[in-house]
Amino acid sequence: MSRYVIGDPGEIELTADDVLVLATKTQDVDPVIAQWAPRPVRLADGTATTAGSGIPVLTLPNGLEAERIALRRFTSVIGGVLWLPASYVRAGEVDLLATVPQRRPDDVLIDPVALRVAGIDAALHPGSWSAWSGDPRRPVATGQAGPADG
């Protein structure tokens, strides 16, 4: 599976096989969706449509408003959840944490296995999120605040 990470809609030619993955803060959904919705999408038969009517958008922002905002400009919106323990370092860079706190019994193996498949060495932390995040032995990224930390 090919994955492209781009910052501007003009950097890629969209086809009907594409899915737009929106991983922004909720307050950034509207301007990003406004940029992408009118972009041309090449269909298999050689005709064209717009991204808003031709491809789905998968929303990953925290909160429930992102889907409503995306539905203003896209006909196919899929609400998703991304749970990945990480620390923001600077724009475009995060540190992925190597342990995964257990949330529910059926999550015990799913998250660490998924992270390992993605090439991230992960281990299960048998405890709550609060215990895991408050563990003083857990490495924590430190540094200057970036623009998003405002």
N, C-alpha and C positions, 0 to 999 in steps of 0.2 A: 504494500500500500504506500503510495506516495503522499507525503505531507509537505505542504508549502506554507511557510510563515512569511507573510508580507505585511507591509504597513500601509500601502496605498493601493486602491483598486486598479490603478493604471499599470501595475506591475505584472498583471496576469490576464490571460484571455480565458474567460469562463465558458464552460460547456455545461450541457444538461446533466453530466455525470458529477458535477461539483456539489459540495455542501459547504456553505459558509459557516464557520465556527466562530461565534462571537464570545470572546473571553475578556470582557472589559468590566469596569465598574458600572453599576446601573446608571449613574449620571452621564456616562459616555455613550450609552446605547443609542439614543436618538441621533446624535450627529454621525455616528458610525453607520447606522442603518441608512440614514439619508444619503451618505456617500455611495453605499453599495447598491441600493435598490434600483437605481436607473441604469446600472452598468449593463452592457449588452451580454447576452448569453447565446452562444452558437448551439443550435439544436442539431440532432442527428440527421435531419432531413435537409440541412443546409440553411434553413431559415433562422431567424433570430427573434429573441424576446428580451425581456429585462430580467435581471437577477430577482427582482421582487416577485415576478410571476413565474419564473422558470426554474429556480433552484430553492431548496429548503435552507433555512437558517437554524442552526442549533445554538441556543442561548445558554451560556454558562455563568452569567453574573449572579452574585449573591442577592437574593430578593426575588419577589414575585412580579415586579413591575416590568421587567425586561421583556417578557413575552407579550404583554399588552402593547408595549411600545413597538416591538418588532412587527406585530400584526397590523399596524397602521400602514406599513409599506411592503410587507411580504405576505404572500398567500399561504405559504407553508412554513410554520414555526414549530420547532420542537424544543420544549423546555428540558434542560438537562441540569445535572448536579455534578460538580467536580469537587471531589474531596481529596486534597493532596497536601499533606503537611509540608510546608515550605516557608522560607523566610525571604522577603524582598531584600535584595542587595542594592540594585540600581536598575534603571530602565533597561529592560531586556534581559535581566539576570536575576535568578533566584537560586537559593540553596535548597536542595531537596533534603529533607530530614530522613534519616535511615530507619526510624522506627515508626510503626503504625499503631496507634492506640486502638484497642478493641472497643467497638461500640455495641454491637449486638452479636449473639452467638453465631449467626450466619455470616457475619463479616470476618470472622476469625481468620480465614485463609484467603478470602477473595482479594483484599487489598494488597497484602504482601506478594501474592502470586502475580497479580496484575503489574505491580511495580517491578518485580523481577523480570517479567516478560519484556518490560520496557527498558531493561538494562540497568535498573536501579537496585542496588543491594538493599533489601528491606528486611526488617524483622518485626515480629509481633510484640507489642508491649501489652502484657496482660493486666490492664487496669483502665481507669477512666481517662478521658481527655484531660480533665483537670489535674490528675496525678501525673500524667505524662508531660503536659506542658509546664507544670510547676517543678519538675525534677531538676534540681540544681546540677546534676551530672550531665544533662542533655546539652549538647553544644548549641550556642545561640549566636547568630550573626550579629555583629555590632558594626557601627560605622556612621558616617554622616547621613543625615536624612536626605532622601532624594526628593525630586519635585512632587511625587505623589504623596509624600509624607507631610507636606506642607506645613 
